[in-house]
Amino acid sequence: MAVSQELLAELKETIGSVPCFDDPKMLLAKSRDYYWYSPILKQDLDQCQGQLLVRPETEDDVIAVAAACARLRIPLTLRGGGTCNYGQCVPLEGGVIMEMTKLDRVLEISDGRVVCEAGARIERVEKAVAETGQMLTMFPSTKRFATMGGFLAGGSGGIGSLRHGVLRDDGNVSYVRVVTVEPEPKIVELSGRDIQLVQHAYGTNGIITQMDFKLRPATDWRHSIVLFDGYVSALNAALTAHAEGIDCYLLSVVDRRFSPYYRRLSDHFPKDHDALFAMVAPKDFARFEALVTGHGGVVALDMSHQEITVAHLPPAWECGWNHTTLQALKSEPSVWTYSQVSYPQPFDRSLIPGQMARFGDEVYWHHEIAMMGGQLQVFAIPLVRWSDEARIREINDSFEKIDGCTVFDPHVVTIEDGGMKTIDTSQVDFKRRADPRGLMNPGKTRGWRPEMAE
Ligand SMILES: Cc1cc2nc3c(=O)[nH]c(=O)nc-3n(C[C@H](O)[C@H](O)[C@H](O)COP(=O)(O)OP(=O)(O)OC[C@H]3O[C@@H](n4cnc5c(N)ncnc54)[C@H](O)[C@@H]3O)c2cc1C
């Protein structure tokens, strides 16, 4: 479904000085995210493309675009850094792509909280808050390019979730300012639990222009790699370090079979050992080392961020979460895809040897230790050898039916078929207020049907 050139011309005229781009190569690039991790999405989405890119610089620009899209009934897909991987940024029905990255001001930093514009890159916000001796409670491993608003609307958690829970846990984000998509857009301010109305809503129900984020005191984490003779020993060491309250910000357990893909770390992550990538507070490093040694581990690398940068090695946060998948896909793009698995609470570690045995060389393992809802939450982002769609579905089904896990399916485009599983009616109700004509990122939520549009 494409919008007519006449309508697009009228939109351009209406929005006046808001920067617009229609170079085909640029439009193609800005219609992409990391959906190609999934051969299924690659096939489904490669043809989808927006027709006009707009890059607002102020909230007034955003309002002008929102009003014009609503009046002319033009689909509108929002874009931050474009690093999400469920095709969230891919316009399924053409229309306008609004890239938010020029709304990038850090507005206020106080003790424990930063307020910024939604298009600010996460790393930029980090640098600003570092000047006050603070850091974000969490960030995705894509923080160099990802934006604050994109993280809230498309992400779930990341580095730091080990200590501070996931995005939707209380207090990590407690204020969001949203522009509605109507002929006369409104500003809606959400606070407290209400931020969940737009969290992980894929930009389907309002344009986030400002938000806050919780801060914690900055720590000069030690970036460590600990090697183990067995995967389960590495996982047990990570779980024990967490249970004993060792001050860590990241604990990622990575199967030895990933080692050839971690090329820059070939001296520190050999193929005959499984690895625990950790970020550990300097004050607790001696305790950490004693604990991992007690589990049979050997510390193969221990550097500050400054040291690791000088050594041209990747920081630990680029060795876990979905960066594991990226390492493999960079080397062997047509061989691999992946899954995202959430284990039931409380975590039953006896599931792991069975899962490893069930799939052998078809699945390489990687686990993340996190907190969710105040409880230990273990996630896996395993690498899965690509054969065909039926086999991927079979593997994901087995995680759910045999192991009782929940799969955040990265081979589908809707919020519900991915992680949420059910339609969040409160998000749909909010969409009635914030996008009553149903123009935002069409096709990404099953909760909205075309006949619901005003
Ligand atoms: C290698 C790799 C590692 C990753 N690691 C993590 C991780 O650790 N944790 C994690 O949660 N995710 C992770 N992701 C997914 C993604 O990188 C993050 O969620 C990231 O924060 C998305 O930010 P972005 O600015 O790139 O958002 P985009 O990809 O641009 O957008 C994400 C969604 O938000 C919507 N959106 C963007 N801006 C706004 C706005 N202002 N208002 C409303 N909606 C908006 C978009 O329409 C889209 O649906 C990873 C992805 C890759 C490829």
PDBQT file of the ligand as one rigid body, heavy atoms in Angstrom, charges set to zero:
ROOT
HETATM    1  C1  LIG A 501      23.313  -6.132  18.269  1.00  0.00    +0.000 C 
HETATM    2  C2  LIG A 501      22.041  -5.726  18.963  1.00  0.00    +0.000 A 
HETATM    3  C3  LIG A 501      22.006  -5.717  20.344  1.00  0.00    +0.000 A 
HETATM    4  C4  LIG A 501      20.835  -5.325  21.027  1.00  0.00    +0.000 A 
HETATM    5  N1  LIG A 501      20.830  -5.353  22.392  1.00  0.00    +0.000 NA
HETATM    6  C5  LIG A 501      19.688  -4.980  23.031  1.00  0.00    +0.000 A 
HETATM    7  C6  LIG A 501      19.640  -4.983  24.449  1.00  0.00    +0.000 A 
HETATM    8  O1  LIG A 501      20.637  -5.262  25.125  1.00  0.00    +0.000 OA
HETATM    9  N2  LIG A 501      18.467  -4.638  25.041  1.00  0.00    +0.000 N 
HETATM   10  C7  LIG A 501      17.367  -4.260  24.324  1.00  0.00    +0.000 A 
HETATM   11  O2  LIG A 501      16.314  -3.953  24.908  1.00  0.00    +0.000 OA
HETATM   12  N3  LIG A 501      17.400  -4.215  22.981  1.00  0.00    +0.000 NA
HETATM   13  C8  LIG A 501      18.527  -4.554  22.332  1.00  0.00    +0.000 A 
HETATM   14  N4  LIG A 501      18.552  -4.498  20.969  1.00  0.00    +0.000 N 
HETATM   15  C9  LIG A 501      17.435  -3.899  20.250  1.00  0.00    +0.000 C 
HETATM   16  C10 LIG A 501      17.635  -2.349  20.068  1.00  0.00    +0.000 C 
HETATM   17  O3  LIG A 501      18.966  -2.080  19.714  1.00  0.00    +0.000 OA
HETATM   18  C11 LIG A 501      17.329  -1.548  21.331  1.00  0.00    +0.000 C 
HETATM   19  O4  LIG A 501      16.070  -1.860  21.845  1.00  0.00    +0.000 OA
HETATM   20  C12 LIG A 501      17.472  -0.038  21.102  1.00  0.00    +0.000 C 
HETATM   21  O5  LIG A 501      17.343   0.608  22.322  1.00  0.00    +0.000 OA
HETATM   22  C13 LIG A 501      16.464   0.538  20.148  1.00  0.00    +0.000 C 
HETATM   23  O6  LIG A 501      16.705   1.944  20.060  1.00  0.00    +0.000 OA
HETATM   24  P1  LIG A 501      16.647   2.687  18.657  1.00  0.00    +0.000 P 
HETATM   25  O7  LIG A 501      16.776   4.144  18.883  1.00  0.00    +0.000 OA
HETATM   26  O8  LIG A 501      17.573   2.084  17.701  1.00  0.00    +0.000 OA
HETATM   27  O9  LIG A 501      15.135   2.374  18.275  1.00  0.00    +0.000 OA
HETATM   28  P2  LIG A 501      14.564   2.127  16.834  1.00  0.00    +0.000 P 
HETATM   29  O10 LIG A 501      15.064   0.831  16.340  1.00  0.00    +0.000 OA
HETATM   30  O11 LIG A 501      14.782   3.298  15.982  1.00  0.00    +0.000 OA
HETATM   31  O12 LIG A 501      12.994   2.047  17.184  1.00  0.00    +0.000 OA
HETATM   32  C14 LIG A 501      12.472   1.030  18.005  1.00  0.00    +0.000 C 
HETATM   33  C15 LIG A 501      10.944   1.148  18.024  1.00  0.00    +0.000 C 
HETATM   34  O13 LIG A 501      10.603   2.320  18.727  1.00  0.00    +0.000 OA
HETATM   35  C16 LIG A 501       9.817   3.198  17.925  1.00  0.00    +0.000 C 
HETATM   36  N5  LIG A 501      10.260   4.560  18.258  1.00  0.00    +0.000 N 
HETATM   37  C17 LIG A 501      11.477   5.121  18.034  1.00  0.00    +0.000 A 
HETATM   38  N6  LIG A 501      11.518   6.359  18.519  1.00  0.00    +0.000 NA
HETATM   39  C18 LIG A 501      10.301   6.599  19.073  1.00  0.00    +0.000 A 
HETATM   40  C19 LIG A 501       9.712   7.713  19.734  1.00  0.00    +0.000 A 
HETATM   41  N7  LIG A 501      10.396   8.829  19.933  1.00  0.00    +0.000 N 
HETATM   42  N8  LIG A 501       8.431   7.611  20.168  1.00  0.00    +0.000 NA
HETATM   43  C20 LIG A 501       7.721   6.460  19.999  1.00  0.00    +0.000 A 
HETATM   44  N9  LIG A 501       8.220   5.384  19.374  1.00  0.00    +0.000 NA
HETATM   45  C21 LIG A 501       9.497   5.443  18.912  1.00  0.00    +0.000 A 
HETATM   46  C22 LIG A 501      10.089   2.785  16.496  1.00  0.00    +0.000 C 
HETATM   47  O14 LIG A 501       8.991   3.061  15.650  1.00  0.00    +0.000 OA
HETATM   48  C23 LIG A 501      10.312   1.286  16.644  1.00  0.00    +0.000 C 
HETATM   49  O15 LIG A 501       9.079   0.631  16.644  1.00  0.00    +0.000 OA
HETATM   50  C24 LIG A 501      19.698  -4.923  20.281  1.00  0.00    +0.000 A 
HETATM   51  C25 LIG A 501      19.728  -4.942  18.885  1.00  0.00    +0.000 A 
HETATM   52  C26 LIG A 501      20.883  -5.340  18.223  1.00  0.00    +0.000 A 
HETATM   53  C27 LIG A 501      20.903  -5.307  16.729  1.00  0.00    +0.000 C 
ENDROOT
TORSDOF 0
